[in-house]
Amino acid sequence: MSLWRTLLPAAACLLLISGCFEDEAVITLNTDGSGTLSQRLTLSERFLIAVSEDRAPDNVPSITKDDIREQVGSALDITDIRETDLPDGGKVIEFEGTFDRPEQFFLSTFCRETLNIRLAPAGDGKAAIHHSMDSDSAASGGPSITQLYGLAKGMYVRRTIHLPAAVEQTNGQLSDDQKTVQWEMDLRDQQGLAKTKAFVEGPDKGKGIAVFDASALTFSLPLQMETPSKPAAQEHPDTITTMEAEHFQAEVIWVSCTKKHTADGQTETSDLEIGIELRWSDPAEPIRCGPVVLQNAMDDQLKDLLADANPRDFQVQISGFDLQNGKKQLSQRLATPSENARALKTISGYVQIVAGIQTEEIVLDDIQSIIGAESTGNAVLDQLEFKIQSIAGRTMDIQIAGGRNTIVSIDLLDENDLSISRRGGSGWGDNYSYNFAEDISGVQKCRLEVATDEDVVKVPFTLEEISLP
């Protein structure tokens, strides 16, 4: 998911006006795949106040050193982190880190989703750095970049990459020695806006690329997800453990596309998808799966199929039928292949699975007194931002972080502590409504089972080649 799709909607929501946010990251990649990262975040007072609200969007940038450590995870070994208060009430957070292996950094969620950087083969002995700052907000009915400039003026994001070989092709800004490339998203003034609009709305569609000679690297591409032993996996949670790998497998099993023949005899291919089958064996009983994360994919004409892709990014529940059969099929979109492509190559990625949850049962004895209250008096529920919004007639409306994925069960109890029959429920996001078989406006007691933690497994898949239909 691109930086625009995650950061700008949050910025617009918070009405970040005037000098709100600056994010500058510098990455150095060495020949052996090791490297360093330094990042500087400048956060204005208005930004800090906006994100301090309890119901601020989840996808806003990190604002504390602890947030940084959690977001970075195992992608880097942080060597220094410091926080400086600014006279205007804002702050600057700066940190540095190192990585020993290219897989540690470039396949991490931090690199893929926060920095929006990807390292991939580019064919003919070439490698490429990809950086995404595309925006689909206007196409989906959201504000244009010019409108966002009015909301988020002062936003500045810069990514600088030092490479071990000269860049042969790029749409970024190149250094004199040809080994450093840089991309900017600049909403600080109209000049920066014009450059950003030209890149994001122009032919490049916000897709940054820098191609260089892969012979400068002593490691192979594409990068493959590691499968270390259990102790190693605890140090690097972005990988799947050997024990978990024994119970889960993922495999690319089909490819589909739409082909049409034009009046002049040409064939056009579009709507490319691959199917991934997720399988498991006893004693595994997964709860949810997805999203499918693609790390590499190209066609036999050496076109990268991730740069222009519009992937699905959501989780699905594992049904009783799925559990009975021990498998689930998922699909993921790819970009349109080359005109003369006949096959897909070097496909790799992973399926994220919630393999289990930790739960806690909680009984609230006087729910009428906490309707609309910010606190329930229970630490676990307060941590989950649980709130009873209303109880009226036969309906109870609640709010809880994580929505249906957090509520394992919910029962209203009568004066004999017997469950009142429920007739269903509905909701979206963090808000849910439950309907009961009788009037509950005077009910006092509620029993909940809530998920307090999840066991997340990342199951890798690879496929060297599969023919196009």
VOFIVEX-133347 format. One record per atom (N, C-alpha, C): x, y, z; residue in three letters. Coordinates in steps of 0.2 Angstrom, whole numbers, plus 5000, padded with zeros to 4 digits. Example, Ala and Ser with C-alpha at 12.3 -4.5 7.8 and 13.67 -1.06 7.14 Angstrom:
2
506649725039Ala506249785039Ala506649845039Ala506449895035Ser506849955036Ser506450005039Ser
END
This chain:
469
500449945000Met500050005000Met500450065000Met500350114996Ser500750174995Ser500750225001Ser501250265001Leu501250315006Leu500650365006Leu500450385000Trp499850424999Trp499250395002Trp499150325000Arg498550295002Arg498450285010Arg499050285013Thr498950275020Thr499050345024Thr499550385022Leu499750445026Leu499250505024Leu499150515018Leu498750575016Leu497950575019Leu497650515018Pro496950515021Pro496950535029Pro497450505032Ala497550525039Ala497650595040Ala498050625036Ala498250695036Ala497650745035Ala497250725030Ala496650755028Ala496150755034Ala496150695037Cys495650685042Cys495850735048Cys496450735049Leu496650775055Leu496750855054Leu496650875047Leu496750945045Leu497450965047Leu497950935045Leu498550955046Leu498751015042Leu498751075045Ile498851135042Ile499551175044Ile499951195040Ser500551235041Ser501151195045Ser501651175041Gly502251145044Gly502051085048Gly501651045046Cys501450985050Cys501850935051Cys502250905046Phe502550845046Phe503150835041Phe503750815043Glu504250805039Glu504550745040Glu504750705035Asp505050635036Asp505550625031Asp506150625033Glu506750615029Glu507150555031Glu507250505026Ala507550445027Ala508150435022Ala508650405025Val509250395021Val509450325022Val509450285016Ile509650215016Ile510250205012Ile510750165015Thr511350145012Thr511350065011Thr511450045005Leu511449975004Leu512149955002Leu512449905005Asn513149885003Asn513149824999Asn513749814996Thr513749754991Thr513549684994Thr513649675000Asp513549615003Asp512749605006Asp512449665005Gly511749665007Gly511649695014Gly512149705018Ser512049745024Ser511949815022Ser511849855028Gly511649925026Gly511449965032Gly511350025031Thr511150075037Thr510550115035Thr510150135040Leu509650185039Leu509650235044Leu509550305042Ser509450355047Ser508850395045Ser508450405050Gln507850445048Gln507650495053Gln507350555051Arg507250615055Arg506550625054Arg506150635059Leu505450655059Leu505350715063Leu505050765059Thr504950835062Thr504150835063Thr503950845069Leu503250845070Leu503050915073Leu502550945070Ser502351005073Ser501850995079Ser501751055083Glu501351055089Glu500651035087Glu500351055081Arg499651045079Arg499650965077Arg500150945074Phe500150875073Phe500050825079Phe500550845084Leu500550805090Leu499850815094Leu499550865094Ile498950875097Ile498350835094Ile498450835087Ala497850805083Ala497950725084Ala498550695084Val498650625085Val498550605092Val498550645097Ser498450625104Ser497750605106Ser497250625101Glu496550605102Glu496550535102Glu496150505107Asp496050435107Asp495850395101Asp495350435097Arg495150405091Arg495450435085Arg496150455085Ala496450475079Ala496550415075Ala496650425068Pro496750365064Pro497350325066Pro497350255064Asp497850215066Asp498450215062Asp498350245056Asn498950245051Asn499350315051Asn499250355056Val499750415057Val500450395059Val500950435057Pro501650415058Pro501750415066Pro502350375067Ser502550375074Ser502650435078Ser502550445084Ile502650515087Ile503050505094Ile503250445096Thr503650435101Thr504250385100Thr504750385104Lys505250335103Lys505050265103Lys504550255108Asp504250185108Asp503850165102Asp503550215099Asp503150195093Asp503650175087Asp504250215087Ile504750195082Ile505050125083Ile505150105089Arg505450045090Arg504949985088Arg504350005090Glu503749955088Glu503649945080Glu503750005077Gln503650005070Gln504149975066Gln504749985068Val505349955065Val505449885066Val505249865072Gly505249785074Gly505949765072Gly506049705069Ser506649675068Ser506949695061Ser506649745058Ala506949765051Ala507649795052Ala507749825058Leu508449855059Leu508649845066Leu509249845068Asp509549845074Asp509649925076Asp509249955080Ile509350025081Ile509950035085Ile510350085083Thr510950095086Thr510950165090Thr510450205088Asp510350265092Asp509650295090Asp509350325096Ile508750355095Ile508650415100Ile508450475097Arg508450535102Arg507850575100Arg507650615105Glu507050655104Glu507150725106Glu507050775102Thr507150845104Thr506550885104Thr506350915109Asp505750965109Asp505951025106Asp505451055102Leu505551115098Leu505251175102Leu505451235101Pro505151295105Pro504451305104Pro504151285098Asp503451295097Asp502951235099Asp503251185103Gly502851135106Gly502951075101Gly503251075096Gly503351015092Gly503950975094Gly504150925090Lys504750885092Lys505050855086Lys505650835087Val506050805082Val506250735084Val506150685081Ile506350615083Ile506850595077Ile507450575079Glu507950545075Glu508250485077Glu508350435072Phe508650375074Phe509050345068Phe509550295070Glu509950265066Glu509950185067Glu510050155062Gly510050075063Gly510450045058Gly510549985059Thr510949945054Thr510549875053Thr510649845047Phe510449775045Phe511049735042Phe511049675044Asp511549625042Asp511449595035Asp510749585034Arg510549545028Arg510049585024Arg510049575018Pro509549615014Pro508849595015Pro508749525017Glu508049505018Glu507749535025Glu508249545030Gln508049575036Gln507649645035Gln507949685031Phe507749745030Phe507149755024Phe507349735018Phe506949745012Phe506349705012Phe506249645016Leu505649605016Leu505249625022Leu505449675026Ser505149685032Ser504449735031Ser504049725035Thr503449775035Thr503649845035Thr504049865039Phe504349925040Phe504549955033Phe504949915030Cys505249945023Cys504649945018Cys504249895018Arg503749895013Arg503149945014Arg502949955020Glu502349995021Glu502550065024Glu503050075027Thr503250135030Thr503650175026Thr504250145024Leu504650175019Leu504450175012Leu504050125010Asn503850115003Asn504450104999Asn504850055001Ile505450044997Ile505449964995Ile505649944989Arg505649874987Arg506349864983Arg506649814984Leu507249794980Leu507049724976Leu507149734970Ala506949674965Ala507349664959Ala507349604956Pro507749594950Pro507349634945Pro507749664940Ala507549704934Ala507649664927Ala507949604927Gly508049574921Gly508749594918Gly508949544914Asp509649554910Asp510149574915Asp510249544921Gly510749554926Gly510649624929Gly510149654929Lys509949714933Lys509549704939Lys509649754944Ala509249754950Ala508949824950Ala508349834954Ala508049894954Ala507749914961Ala507849974963Ile507549994969Ile506850034967Ile506250014970His505650044968His505450084974His505150134973His504850184978His504150204976His503650194980Ser502950214978Ser502750274982Ser502450324979Met502150384982Met501550394977Met501250344974Asp500650354970Asp500050364974Asp499550394971Ser498950414974Ser498350394970Ser497850364973Asp497250344970Asp496650384973Asp496750434977Ser496250464981Ser495750494976Ser496050534971Ala495550564966Ala495150514962Ala495450464960Ala495050414956Ala494550384961Ala494650374967Ser494150344972Ser493650394975Ser493650454972Gly493150504974Gly493450554980Gly494050534982Gly494350574987Gly494650644985Gly494950684989Pro495250744987Pro495850734982Pro495950784978Ser496550784973Ser497150804977Ser497750804974Ile498350824977Ile498350894979Ile498050934974Thr498051004975Thr497551024981Thr497050984982Gln496550994988Gln496950974994Gln497350914994Leu497650894999Leu498250945001Leu498450984997Tyr498951034998Tyr498651085003Tyr498051105002Gly497651145006Gly497551125013Gly497551055014Leu497451025020Leu498051005024Leu498550985020Ala499150955023Ala499750995021Ala499651065020Lys500251105018Lys500751105023Lys501451095021Gly501951085026Gly502251015026Gly501850965023Met502050895023Met502650885018Met503150855020Tyr503750845016Tyr504050775018Tyr504150735013Val504350665013Val504950655008Val505550635011Arg506050625006Arg506450555008Arg506550515002Arg506850455003Arg507550454999Arg508050445002Thr508750444998Thr509050374999Thr509250344993Ile509550284993Ile510250284990Ile510750264994His511450254992His511550184990His511750174984Leu511850104981Leu512550094979Leu512750024979Pro513450004978Pro513650014970Pro513250034966Ala513450034959Ala513050094956Ala513350124950Ala513050174947Ala512350164944Ala511850214945Val511150204943Val511150214935Val510850164932Glu510850174924Glu510150204922Glu509650194926Gln509050224924Gln508650244930Gln508350304930Thr507950324936Thr507450384934Thr506950394938Asn506550454937Asn506650494944Asn507150474948Gly507250514954Gly507850564952Gly508050604958Gln508550644957Gln509250614958Gln509750614954Leu510350574954Leu510950624956Leu511350594961Ser511950624963Ser512450634957Ser512950674959Asp513550674954Asp513850614952Asp513950574957Asp514350504956Asp513850454954Asp513250464953Gln512750424950Gln512550364954Gln512750364960Lys512650304965Lys512050324970Lys511850384970Thr511350404975Thr510750434972Thr510150404974Val509550424970Val509050454976Val508650494974Gln508150534979Gln507550544976Gln506950534980Trp506250554978Trp506050594984Trp505650644982Glu505350694986Glu504550694985Glu504150704991Met503450724991Met503450794995Met503350844991Asp503450914994Asp502750954994Asp502450965000Leu501851005000Leu502051065004Leu502651085004Arg502851145008Arg502651215005Arg502651214998Asp502551274994Asp502251254988Asp502151304984Gln501851294977Gln502351264972Gln502951284973Gln503451254969Gln503551174970Gln503551154976Gly503551084978Gly502951054976Gly502351084977Leu501751054974Leu501751034967Leu501951084963Ala502051074956Ala502451014954Ala503051004957Lys503450944956Lys503150884958Lys502850884964Thr502450824966Thr501950804962Thr501550854960Lys500950834955Lys501250814948Lys501750834946Ala502050814939Ala502250744940Ala502550724946Phe502750654947Phe502150604948Phe501750624953Val501150584955Val500650574949Val500450634946Glu499950634941Glu500150624934Glu500850624933Gly501150614926Gly501150544924Gly501550534919Pro501650464916Pro501950414921Pro502350434926Asp502650394931Asp502150374936Asp501650404937Lys501050394942Lys501350374949Lys501850414951Gly502150414957Gly502550354959Gly502750314953Lys503150254954Lys503850274953Lys504250274958Gly504950284958Gly505350224956Gly505850224952Ile506250174950Ile506950194949Ile507450154951Ala508150164950Ala508450094948Ala508750084942Val509050024940Val509750024940Val510049974942Phe510849974943Phe511049904941Phe511749894940Asp511949824939Asp511949784945Asp511649724944Ala511549674949Ala512249644951Ala512749644946Ser513349614948Ser513749644953Ser513549704955Ala513849734961Ala513649704968Ala513149664967Leu512849634973Leu513149564974Leu513349544980Thr513549474981Thr513049424984Thr512449444984Phe511849404986Phe511349404980Phe510949354980Ser510449344974Ser509849374975Ser509549394969Leu508849414969Leu508449364965Leu507749364966Pro507449394971Pro507549374978Pro507449414983Leu507549394990Leu506949344992Leu507149304996Gln506749254998Gln506649255006Gln505949245008Met505849245015Met506249195019Met506549215025Glu506949165028Glu506449125033Glu506749055034Thr506349015039Thr506848995044Thr507049035049Pro507549015054Pro507248965059Pro507648945064Ser507448905070Ser507048945074Ser506748915079Lys506248955084Lys506649005087Lys507248995090Pro507549055094Pro507649115089Pro507849105083Ala508049155078Ala507449195077Ala506849155076Ala506249185074Ala505949235079Ala506149215086Gln505949265091Gln506249325091Gln506949325088Glu507249385087Glu507049425081Glu506749395076His506549425070His505849405068His505349435071Pro504649415071Pro504349415064Pro504749445059Asp504449455052Asp504549395048Asp504849335052Thr504949275048Thr504449225051Thr504449165048Ile504049115050Ile504449055053Ile504249025059Thr504648985062Thr504548915059Thr505148865061Thr505048805058Thr504448765061Thr504348775067Met503748735070Met503148755067Met503048825065Glu502448845062Glu502448815055Glu502948815051Ala503048795044Ala502848725044Ala502848685049Glu502648615048Glu501948605047Glu501548655050His500848655049His500448695044His500848735041Phe500548785036Phe500948785029Phe500648785024Gln500948785017Gln500548835013Gln500848865008Ala500548915003Ala500848894997Ala500448894991Glu500648884985Glu500248914979Glu500648944974Val500248974969Val500048914964Val499348914963Ile499048854960Ile498748874953Ile498548944952Trp498248964945Trp498449034944Trp498349054937Val498449114935Val497849134930Val497549194930Ser497049204926Ser497149274923Ser496849294917Cys496949354915Cys496349364909Cys496249424908Thr495749444903Thr496049464896Thr495849434891Lys496149444884Lys495649474879Lys495849524876Lys495349544871Lys495649554864Lys495349544858His495649554852His495349614849His495749664847Thr495549724844Thr495349714836Thr495049764834Ala494849754827Ala495449754822Ala496049784824Asp496549774820Asp497049714821Asp496749664824Gly497049604825Gly497549594831Gly497549644835Gln498049644841Gln497649614847Gln498049584851Thr497849554857Thr498049594863Thr497549614868Glu497749644874Glu497549604880Glu498049604885Thr497949564891Thr497849614897Thr497449604901Ser497349644907Ser497049604913Ser496849634918Asp496549594924Asp496949534926Asp497549544927Leu497949484929Leu497949464936Leu497749404938Glu497749374945Glu498049314946Glu498349304952Ile498549234953Ile498149204959Ile498149144959Gly497749104965Gly498249074969Gly498149084976Ile498649054981Ile498149004985Ile498348944986Glu498048894990Glu498448894997Glu498048905002Leu498348905009Leu498148835012Leu498548795015Arg498448735017Arg498748725025Arg498348685029Trp498648675035Trp498448605038Trp498748585043Ser498648515045Ser498648515053Ser498348465056Asp498248465063Asp498948475067Asp498948515072Pro498348535076Pro498148605074Pro498348635069Ala498248705067Ala497548715065Ala497248775068Glu496548795067Glu496548865066Glu496748895060Pro496848965059Pro496148995059Pro496149065061Ile495549105062Ile495449145056Ile495949185054Arg495849225048Arg496549225044Arg496449245038Cys497049245034Cys497049305029Cys497549315026Gly497649375022Gly497949435026Gly498149485023Pro498249495016Pro498749445013Pro498749435006Val499249405002Val499749465001Val500349455003Val500849505001Val501349474996Val501349514990Leu501849494985Leu502449534986Leu503049494985Gln503749524986Gln504049534979Gln503949484975Asn504249484968Asn503749454963Asn503749484957Ala503349454952Ala503549484945Ala503749454940Met503849484933Met503649434928Met503549454922Asp503349414916Asp504049394913Asp503949354907Asp504549324904Asp504849384899Asp504549444899Gln504849494896Gln505149544900Gln505249514907Leu505649554912Leu505249614915Leu504649624914Lys504249674916Lys504049664924Lys504249704928Asp504049704935Asp503249714936Asp502949664939Leu502249664939Leu501949684946Leu502349714950Leu502149744956Leu502049814956Leu502449854952Ala502549924952Ala501849954951Ala501449934946Asp500849964944Asp500249924946Asp500349874951Ala499849834953Ala499349874958Ala498749844959Asn498249874963Asn498049814968Asn498449794972Pro498349734976Pro497749734981Pro497449684982Arg496949674988Arg497349674994Arg497049704999Asp497349715006Asp496849705011Asp496649645012Phe496149635018Phe496149565020Phe495949555026Gln495849485029Gln495249455028Gln495149385028Val494549355027Val494549295033Val493949285035Gln493849235040Gln493949165038Gln494149115042Ile494149045040Ile493549015042Ile493148985038Ser492448965039Ser492548885042Ser492048865044Gly491948795047Gly492148745041Gly491848765035Phe491948725029Phe492748725027Phe493048785028Asp493748785027Asp494148745032Asp493948745038Leu494348705043Leu494248625042Leu493648615040Gln493548545038Gln493948515032Gln494048555027Asn494448535022Asn495148555022Asn495348595027Gly496048605029Gly496448655023Gly496048695020Lys496348735015Lys495848795013Lys496148845010Lys495748905009Lys496148935002Lys495748954998Gln496048994992Gln495949064992Gln496449104990Leu496449174990Leu496749194983Leu496649254982Ser496849284975Ser497249354976Ser497649364972Gln497949434972Gln498049454965Gln497949524964Arg498049554958Arg498749574956Arg498949574950Leu499549594947Leu499449644942Leu500049684940Ala499949734935Ala499849694928Ala499649734923Thr499549704916Thr500249684914Thr500349624911Pro500949604908Pro501149634902Pro501749624900Ser501949644893Ser501549614887Ser501549654882Glu501049634876Glu501249564874Glu501849544874Asn502049484871Asn502249424876Asn502049444883Ala502149394888Ala501849334887Ala502149274889Arg501849204888Arg501849174895Arg502249204900Ala502249164907Ala502449214912Ala502249204918Leu502549234924Leu503149204927Leu503549244930Lys504149214933Lys504349244940Lys504749204944Thr504949224950Thr504449254954Thr503949224956Ile503349244960Ile503549224967Ile503549274972Ser503649254979Ser503249304983Ser503149284989Gly502749324994Gly502549285000Gly502049305004Tyr501849265009Tyr501049285011Tyr500749235014Val500049245017Val500149255024Val499849305026Gln499849315034Gln499249285037Gln499349245042Ile498849205045Ile498749225053Ile498149235055Val498049235062Val497949165064Val498449135067Ala498449055069Ala498149045075Ala498049095080Gly497749085086Gly497649155090Gly497249155095Ile497149215099Ile497149195106Ile497349245110Gln497349245117Gln496749285119Gln496249255124Thr495649285125Thr495649295133Thr495149345135Glu495049355142Glu494249365143Glu493949325148Glu493249335149Glu493149395154Glu492649435153Ile492549495157Ile491849495159Ile491649515165Val490949525167Val490849595169Val490349635166Leu490249695168Leu489549695172Leu489549715178Asp488949705182Asp488449765182Asp488649825180Asp488149875180Asp488249915173Asp488049885168Ile488149915161Ile487749985160Ile487249985163Gln486850045162Gln487250115165Gln487650105170Ser488050165172Ser488550185168Ser488750145163Ile489350155159Ile489150175152Ile488550175150Ile488350195143Ile488550265142Ile488950265136Gly489250325134Gly489850355138Gly490050315143Ala490650335147Ala491350315143Ala491850355144Glu492450335141Glu492850275145Glu492650265151Ser492950205154Ser492450155157Ser492650095157Thr492150045159Thr492350025166Thr492950045169Gly493250025175Gly493649965174Gly493649935169Asn494049875167Asn494649885163Asn495249875165Ala495849895162Ala495949865155Ala495749795154Val495749765148Val495349795143Val494649815145Leu494249845140Leu494449915138Leu494649945143Asp494850015142Asp495450015137Asp495949975138Gln496449965133Gln496249955126Gln495649915125Leu495349905119Leu494849965117Leu494850015121Glu494450075119Glu493650055119Glu493450005123Phe492749975123Phe492350035126Phe491750045122Lys491250085125Lys490550065123Lys490050065128Ile489350045126Ile489050115124Ile488950125118Gln488650185115Gln487950195117Gln487550145116Ser486850145118Ser486550075119Ser486050075124Ile485550015125Ile484850045124Ile484550025119Ala483850045118Ala483449995115Ala482849985118Gly482349925115Gly482749865115Gly482749835109Arg483149765109Arg483849775106Arg484149835106Thr484749845102Thr485249875107Thr485849845107Met486449875110Met486949895105Met487249955105Asp487749975101Asp488449985105Asp488949955102Ile489649955105Ile490149985101Ile490650005104Gln491250025100Gln491849985103Gln492349955099Ile492949925102Ile493449925096Ile494049935098Ala494649935094Ala494649865091Ala494649855084Gly494749795081Gly494049765079Gly493549795081Gly492849775079Gly492749695080Gly492449665075Arg492249595076Arg492849555077Arg493449575075Asn494049525076Asn494249525084Asn493949575088Thr494149575095Thr493649545099Thr492949555097Ile492449525101Ile492349445099Ile492549405104Val492449335102Val491749315104Val491449335109Ser490749325111Ser490549385116Ser489849395115Ile489549445120Ile488849425121Ile488749425128Asp488049405130Asp487849455135Asp487149465135Leu486849505140Leu486449445145Leu486549455151Leu486249415156Leu485649435160Leu485149395161Asp484549415165Asp484749415172Asp484249425176Glu484349425184Glu484549355186Glu484449305182Asn484649235184Asn485349215181Asn485649265178Asp486349255175Asp486249205169Asp485649205166Leu485549165160Leu485649215154Leu485949185148Ser486049225142Ser485349245139Ser485249305137Ile484649325133Ile484749315126Ile484249285123Ser484349265116Ser484549315111Ser485049305107Arg485149365102Arg484949345095Arg484749395092Arg484449385085Arg484949405079Arg485549425081Gly485949445076Gly486349505077Gly486749535072Gly487049595073Gly487349615067Gly487649675067Ser487949705061Ser488449755063Ser488849775058Gly489249835060Gly489849835055Gly490249885056Trp490849895051Trp491449935055Trp492049915054Gly492549945057Gly492549935065Gly492549985069Asp492549975076Asp491849975079Asp491349985075Asn490649995078Asn490249935076Asn489949905081Tyr489449855080Tyr488849855084Tyr488249835081Ser487649835084Ser487349765085Ser487049745091Tyr486849675092Tyr486049685094Tyr485749635091Asn484949635092Asn484749575096Asn484349585100Phe484149535105Phe483349515104Phe483149465107Ala482449435106Ala481949475111Ala482249515115Glu481749545120Glu482049615122Glu481649655125Asp481849725127Asp482449715132Asp482949745131Ile483549745135Ile483749815138Ile483249855138Ser483449925140Ser483549925148Ser483349875152Gly483449875159Gly483949825161Gly484249795156Val484749735158Val485349775161Val485649735167Gln486249765170Gln486849735169Gln486849665167Lys487449625167Lys487649605160Lys488349605158Cys488549595151Cys489149545152Cys489249495149Arg489849445149Arg490149455142Arg490749465142Leu491149465135Leu491749425136Leu491949395130Glu492549365129Glu492949405123Glu493449435125Val493849475120Val494549445118Val494749465112Ala495449445110Ala495949495113Ala496449475116Thr496949525119Thr497549515115Thr497649465112Asp498249455108Asp498149405102Asp498549405097Glu498549365091Glu499249335090Glu499149265088Asp499749235085Asp499749235078Asp500249285075Val500249295068Val500749255065Val500649215059Val501049175055Val501149205048Val501749205046Lys501849225039Lys502049165035Lys501649145030Val501849075027Val502049095020Val502649085018Pro502949105012Pro502749055006Pro502749085000Phe502649044994Phe503149064988Phe503349024984Thr503749044978Thr503548994972Thr503649024966Leu503548994960Leu503949014955Leu504348974952Glu504848994947Glu504549024940Glu503948984938Glu503649004932Glu502948974931Glu502549004928Ile501848984927Ile501649014920Ile501348974916Ser501149004909Ser500549044910Ser500449094906Leu499849134905Leu499349094901Leu498749104902Pro498249074898Pro498249094891Pro
END
